[in-house]
Amino acid sequence: MLVLGIESSCDETGVALVDAPDAQLPRLLGHGLHSQIDMHQAYGGVVPELASRDHIRRVVPLTRQVLAQSGRALSDVDVVCYTRGPGLAGALLVGAGVACALGAALGKPVLGIHHLEGHLLSPFLSADAPEFPFVALLVSGGHTQLMRVEAVGQYELLGETIDDAAGEAFDKSAKLMGLGYPGGPALARMAEGGDGAAFALPRPLLHSGNLDFSFAGLKTAVLVQANKLVAAQGVASFELLDESVRKSLAASTQAAIVDVLVKKSIAALKQTGLKRLVVAGGVGANRALRDLLNAECAKRKVRVHYPELHLCSDNGAMIAMAGAMRLQSGMQAPLYEYAFDVKPRWPLQAMAA
């Protein structure tokens, strides 16, 4: 079974093709990705209308590229999957429209996929694929969640953010420091060589007794600390502070976010009694997070799995993989319905069996 996946939920257009033999883990045959970072940098964030128009320009050429890379023809595709939500409504409609048009033209079924389920199952594309059951730490864009995952479609929410997600904390803190878009990677780069213990920033809800997250207070604390430093050194803005000071505030911010994510993940493992952790989503590429998680999990003899670094961001491979795994597991039947709709807001728990 050949499954084509199309991702267009926000600012990356992704297309991929996977082969899903019966009773075998699906295998990635080819994928293509176009990021809109350069286009949105001038605005300091994603402009939804521009994102949608760029998806229209990119999705068909990327599909041709992936098919050529895979050595397959469009007529070989058995199922077309697309990101149904959550995401930007206009951007989602581009992927849904193309997928349904392809399905109708080929007489093949289509399948709308949950974006977060794509991230959740993306580590199955790696060389070190996990096994069920496991605890999942989902850290993607505006989402930070801990889930107990028994199988495809069997998800139990253990905890989630009550305000800003980890990715938003990275991005918003970076913006306060005058760093460019996207802020998270820029802050992580600035943190290199900085002292993560230089500033005592808060770890919200760290001792709450539950597995929920909150990062809005951290963002405020970063702003207060940055203003104090600017006033103390008598400069006009944060960018004019000594480089070592800027690096240390970035490192301290990163350390606070990572500390909360790691300790909550360890608490979730302890609560569930599971010995396997899966980390997925864009923040899962953060090196400081990976290093601390690896160290803490090794102490407890817990296996930890990540997507390949190039598959941490939004991509078509995770959508094709999620669709293939849902079909293989019997959780989803192929649909020959092309009157598509999208779900800009769509909780992952709604996908649970």
N, C-alpha and C positions, 0 to 999 in steps of 0.2 A: 504494500500500500504506500503510494507516494503522496505526501501531504505538503501542500504549499502554504506557507504562513506569511501574513501581511501585518505589520505593526505600524500604526500611525496615530498613536494616542496623544502625542505631544510634539516634541521638536526633533524627533528622529524618524526617518522613514526606513523601515527594515523589511526585507523579503528573504525568505529561506525555503529550502526544500529538504525534507527528511524522508528517509525510507523506514517504514515501520513493518518489518516482517512479523508474522504471527508468533507470539510468545517470546519475542526478543526485544531488547531495548532499542528504540528508534535510533537511527544513525543519521547524522548531519551530512548531506551531500553537497550543499553549497549555500552561501548566504551573502547578502550585500546590504550595506548600511550607509545612509547619508545623514550626517549630523547638520543641524541648522545653527550651530553655535555661532559661527561667524556672522550670520545674518542678524541674529538677535542681540549680539554684543552691543551694538550702537544704542539699543533701547534699555539695556540693563536687565533684561528678562524676556520671557517668551511673549510675543505678540500673536494672539490666537489666529487672527485673519491671515497674517503672513505665513504662519505655520501651515494652515490649511492649503493655501495656494502653492506652497513649496512641495507639499506631499503630492499634489496633483501632477506637478512637473516630474517628480522623481520616481513614482511607484512603478510605472510601466517600464522605463529603462532598467530599473533595478531588477524587475521580474525577468526581463530578457537576459540580463547579465547572469542571474542565478541559474537559469535554465542552461545557458551556454556553459557555465562553469561546471554544472552537473552532468553535462552531456545528455540531457533529456529534452523532450519536446513538451510543449504545453499540453498536448493531447495525452501525454503519459500520466498527468496529474489525476489522482483519484479523488482527493478532497481538497477544498480551498478553505483555509481558516483565516480569520481576521480578528483583530482586537475590537471587541464590542464595547468595552468600558473597563474601568473608569478612565476618564481623560477629558480632553477638550472636545466638545460636541462636534464642531466643524471638522476637526482633524480626524476624529473617529469616523465621520460620515464618508470621508475620502476612501479610507481602507475598506469600509463596509461596502461602499458602492462598487469599487473595483472588484472586490471578491465576489459579490453577487452577480456582477456582469459576466465575470469569467465562468462562474458556475453555471449560469443560465446558457451561455454560449456553448459550453462544453457538454452540458447535460450532466454535470457532476454535482454532488452535494456540497453545501457550504456549512461552516460551523463558526459561530461567534464565540470568542475566547475571552475569559477574564484576564485582564492585564496582570494582576497580581498573582494569579495562578500560573501564568507564564513565568514570572520571576521565581515563584516557589518551586517549580519543577525544572528550572534551567540548570541546576547542578547535575541533573541526569545526563546532560550533554558533555560533562567533563570526563576526563580519563579516570578520575576517582569518583565514580557515581555512588550516591548513597543507597541505602536500603530502607524500606519502611519497617517500623514507625520511627519518627524522629520529631524533635522540636525544631521549629523553623523561626529564625529571626528575619523578618521582612523589613528591609530598610531601603525603601524606594521613594524618592521624591517627597511627596506629602504624606507618606505612609510609614509608620513604625509600629509593627505588630509582632507579637509572639504567638505562634500557633502550635498546637499538637496535631501532627499529621499521621494518620493511621494508614492511609492509602490514597490513591487518586480520588478526589471528591469527598474525602472524609477529613474535615478540618474542624478543629475546636479552637476558638479564640481564647487565649490565656490572658492577654493583656494588650493594650494599645495606647497610643498617645491621646491625651485629652486636650492638647492644643497643638503647638508646633511639633512637627516630626523632626527626627534627627537631621535629615537632609535639609530641611528648612532652617534649622539651627546653624548648620554649616554655612548655608547660602546667605542668611540674614546677618550673621556675625561677620562674614567676609565683606558684605556691603558696608557695614558700619566701619570697617577698617579701610575702606576705599579700594578694595580689591575688585578685579574685573569679574565678568560673568563668563562661565558659571563659577559661583563663589566657592563651592565646596572643594574642588580640586585646587583652586588658587590658595585657599587657606591651608590645605594640607601641605602644599609646596612651601609656603612661608613658614610653617611650623618646623620644617626641617632645620635642625641646628638650634632651635629654641629650647628654652627650659620650661617643660610642662608643669613644673611645680612653682614657677615664679609668682603666679597670682592665684589666690585662693578663691576660685570661682565655685558657685553652688552646683550640687548634684541633685536636682529636683526629684522628689519621690523615691530617692534611693532607699530610704528606710520606711517606706509607706506600708510595707507588709503585703502589698499586692504586686502585680506584674505590669501595672500601667506606667506610662511615661509622660513626662512634661518637660518641654525645653524652652517655653516662652520666657520663663524667669531667667534662664541662663543668658538669653539674648540681651535682656535688660541689664544684667550684671556686666556683660561685656561692654555695653554702651557706657555705663557708669565708670567702669575702670578706664576705658579709652579716654573719656572726658577728663578724668583726674590726671592722667599722664600728660595730656595735651596742656592742661593748665599748669602742671608742675614744671614742665620743661619750657613753658612760654612760647609754644609754637602755634601756628594757625590751624593745623589739622593733623590728624593721626599719621598721614603719609609722611610728615616732616619729622617725626620722632626718630630717634636712633634706631638703626636696623635691628640691633640686638633686642631692643625693647619690643618692637613690633613682632619679631619672631617669637619671643617668649609669650606674648599675649595670644598669638595664634596657637602656639603649642599648648598653652594652658586651656584654651577653649576646646581644642581637639581632645585633650586629655579628659576634660569633664564629660564630653559627649561619649567618648569611648568607654570611660569608666562605668557610666550608667548602663550602656548597652551590654557590656560584658557581664556586669554583676546581675542584671536582670535575667540575662540568658542563663547564667549558672543557676540562678534561683528557679527558673522554669525547669531546667533539667532535674534539679533536686526534687521539685514538686511532683513531676511526672514519673520520676524514676527511670527515665530513658537515658541511654548512653550514646546518643547520636544527635548532632546539631547540624542544621543546614542554614547557611547564611546566604541571602539573596537580595538583589537590588543594587542600585548604583553605589550606595554607601559601603556595600560589601567589598568594594575595590580598595577601600582605604587601608593603607599598609599598617598604620598604627592599630586599627581595629583587628586586623588579621593577626598581627604579632601577639597582641595581648590575649585574644581568644585562643590562639594556638597554645600559648603558655598555660593558661588557666585550665583548658580542656585536657591538656597532657597530664596535669597534676591529678586529674580526676578520672583518667583513663577513658575519656570521652572522645569519640571520633567526630571531627568537624569537617564539613564539606562546603566548598564554594563553587560558583560558576567559574569558568575560565575568565580571566580578566577582561578580554574583549567582548564577553557576553554578559557583563554585569550591567551595562547600560541597556536601555530599551533596544530590542532587536527582533527581527522576524523569526530567528531560530527558536526562541523560547515560545513563541505563539504556535509554530508548527509542532514543536515538541509536546506542548500541552494538549493540542488537538489530537495528536497521534496517541498519546497516553490515555486520553479520555475514551477514544474509540476502541483501543486495545482492551481497556478494562471493562468495557460494556457499560460505562457510565453515560455514554452519549451515543445516540443513533444518528447516522448520517441524515441530513435534512435537505430535501429538495424544495426548499421554500426560499424565494429570492426577494420577498417583500421585507427588506432588512430594516432593523432599527438599532439604535445604539443606546448605551446606558452611561452617561457621563458620571453618574454617582451609582456605585454598585458595590455593596459590601461583599467581601470574599466569602463570608459565612453563608451567603445566599447560594453558593455553589455546593455546599456540603450535602452529602447524601442523607 
